[in-house]
Amino acid sequence: MTSRSDRRPRLRVVAIADADSFVKWGAWLIDAVPGISRHLVLVRTPLTVSEAQLESALAGTSFDTDAVTRLDFDAVASWLTHDRPDVVVLAGRGPFVRLLGTQIDRVHPRPVVVSGMPGVSIPAMRGAAQYRRHTDLFVVHSRREMRAFSELSAKLSLPLDITLATLPYARRRSVAGGTDLVFAAQALVPRTREERIRLADILRQAALADPNRRVVVKLRSRPGESETHGEQFGFTGLLADRPDNLVFSHAPMSEALTTAAGLVTVSSTAALEAIAAGVPVIALDTFGVSKHNLNTVFERSGLLGSADDVVAGRFRHPNAVWMRDNYFHDADESTWWGRVERLVAKRRAGNLPPRRVPVPRGGALHAAWHRKSVLGSADRTVSGAVAVAVVGPVVRALVALRRRGRVGAGSWRDTASDFTLTPSHTASPVPLR
């Protein structure tokens, strides 16, 4: 029989998200923690998931519709004040995390605030660290990411408190498998139209090489839906002319893998889901292995392969040494939740100083631009419209200047490091109207 002293109230944990990959990460991360009360809040931005995307993101978790709330940004602080969570997981792009931090700063008592990245985060990017430096804990998912973000935060003198978790949807499981070649489409890589046409042609050749094998292009959004990153040259258009056995799918990745003989990607986190399910992988190196292609993480993994390997279906499994350093560490090394519980104890004792989001340089006008850049048309303030016209061109010019300014250590061209000090070349803007 459990004693009365052991019947402690369950911790209340809320994940706040908007875009598809972060909704999946936030929900799966807290769903993996036993014995807590969990909830998911979706904030309305131009990237907020549709109902179909939400269903796909939550597939495989214990979340139901009663545990999900959709809110306008301005309602977040009052909702949190009423709900009184012990822990808030901010699951979104860097600017989203920083903006939501200003809402959390209005909540008393302030909850423990956790942030993190939703998948493969090599190279560790400057913006990923800077935008999340005001959260109490920053979650990464591999030993290698721990080293990369620790080195990056030291270079930038950022007070980033980093902790390790197991990537929640890369937990070991077995699937029946099948004969499909599953391709995990990405918005960011490859980037140019010519490269994406080349990739579409590789998939077409793979389908023609074996008419009895389906080539399944796994997409993350339907027409009218948004993704974490905007896609300029979509595969539905590039593959309008395709053989009958080359098909599109919007099913959850976990479902697509149940009929897969192997998975193909350039750099998608889907590779980790496949590895966890025992499905072999080809990390396509046709467009090079570089920070720009976000695929340096697969160096020395044994997974890199060519277009010819894809067409022939020569899939492979990763080597064990690479796995231990990259996402498949021992479970007892994942100490993030223990760290959270200690922070909650400090908070309850009144010993956890809040990490408040300061007013940005540039004052109220800069703050209005930041709000508008995250919320888009959901922000209807006059100050937001003015800030877009005044601050937007200045910010774009500064970012372009910084991107050109570094070519050595810590740059996007530096092959010796796992981080970048230069602003991201992969960031895609949120629609402002």
Residue, then its C-alpha position, 0 to 999 in steps of 0.5 A: m500500500t502506498s503511504r500518504s506521504d508518497r502520494r505527491p501531486r502529479l507535476r503539471v507539464v504544458a508544451i506550447a508549440d505551433a509548427d508541425s515538427f515542434v508539435k511532434w517533438g513537444a508532445w512526444l517529449i512530455d508523453a514519455v515522462p511517466g506520472i505527470s499531468r500533460h497538456l499541449v497548447l497550440v498558439r496561432t501563427p502562420l505555421t500552426v498545424s492543421e487538424a490533420q497535421l496535429e493528428s499525424a504529429l500525435a500518432g503514437t502518443s497518449f494525447d487526445t483532443d481533451a489535452v490540446t488547446r488552441l490559443d491566440f498569443d495574447a491569451v497565453a499568459s492568462w491561460l497559464t496563470h489559470d492552469r498553473p503548470d509547474v513546467v512549460v516546454l516551449a516547442g517552436r522556432g527560436p523567435f517563437v520561443r523568445l516571444l513566448g518567453t515574454q508571456i511567461d514572464r507575466v505569469h506568477p509564480r513563473p513555471v520552469v521553462v524548458s526548450g530544445m530542438p526537434g531532431v538532428s541539430i548538427p551543426a549547432m546553430r547560433g540562432a538556436a542557442q541565442y533565442r533560447r538562452h532565457t529558458d531554464l533548460f535546453v534539451v539536446h538529443s545526443r552526446r555530439e549535440m551536447r559537445a557542439f552546443s556547449e562549445l557554441s555557447a562558450k564561444l558566444s558567452l551564453p548562459l545556456d544550461i544544456t541537458l540530454a534526452t533520448l529523442p522521443y520518437a527514436r525509441r527502439r521498436s520493431v516493425a514488420g517491414g515491407t518492400d517500399l522505398v520511403f523517401a523523407a522529403q525536406a523543405l530546406v535540402p537540397r535547396t536549389r531548383e536544379e538539385r531538387i529536380r535531380l532528386a526527383d529524377i533519382l526517385r523516378q529512376a528508382a520507381l522505374a527500376d523495379p515496378n513491383r516496388r512502391v517509391v513512397v514520397k513522405l510529405r509533411s503538408r497538404p496544399g494550404e498547410s504550413e511546415t516549420h520551414g517553407e518549401q519553395f520547390g515541392f515534390t508534388g510539382l516536380l513529380a507531376d509526371r511519374p510512374d504509377n508505383l511512385v506515390f505520395s503519402h501524408a501518413p505519420m512516419s511511424e506508419a510509413l515505416t511499417t511497409a518500408a524496405g528502407l528509407v532515403t533522406v538527405s538529412s531528415t530526422a526520419a532517418l533516426e526513426a527508421i534506425a530505431a525501428g530497425v529499418p535500413v537507411i540511405a543518407l543521400d550524398t549526391f549533393g555533397v556532405s556539408k553543413h549547408n546540406l545539414n548532413t555532416v551528422f552522417e559522416r562515419s555512420g556507414l549510412l551515406g550512399s549515392a543515387d545508384d545505391v538508391v535506385a538499386g535499393r542498397f540500404r544499410h544499417p549504422n555502425a555501433v560506435w556512431m550510434r552511441d555518439n549520435y542519438f542512441h546513447d544508453a537510456d541512463e544518460s538521458t537525465w533531462w527529466g531529473r534536472v527538471e524535477r530539481l529545478v521544480a524543487k528549487r522553484r517551490a522553495g523560492n530559489l530559482p531566479p527567473r531568466r527574463v527576456p529583456v527588452p531588445r536593442g532597438g526598444a519597442l519598435h524592435a519588439a513590435w517587429h519581432r512579434k510581427s515576424v512570429l505571429g504574421s497576420a495574427d498580429r493586427t497591431v499598428s506598431g507591428a505594421v510600422a515595424v515591418a516597414v521600418v525595422g525589417p529592411v535593417v534586420r535583413a541587411l544586418v543578417a546578410l552582412r553577418r552571413r558574408g562576414r565569417v569564412g573561417a572557424g565556426s563558419w558554414r564552410d568550416t569542416a572541423s567544427d559541429f557548430t556555426l557562429t554565422p547566422s543560418h542560411t537555412a532560416s525561412p521567413v514567417p509570412l508577415r501578411 
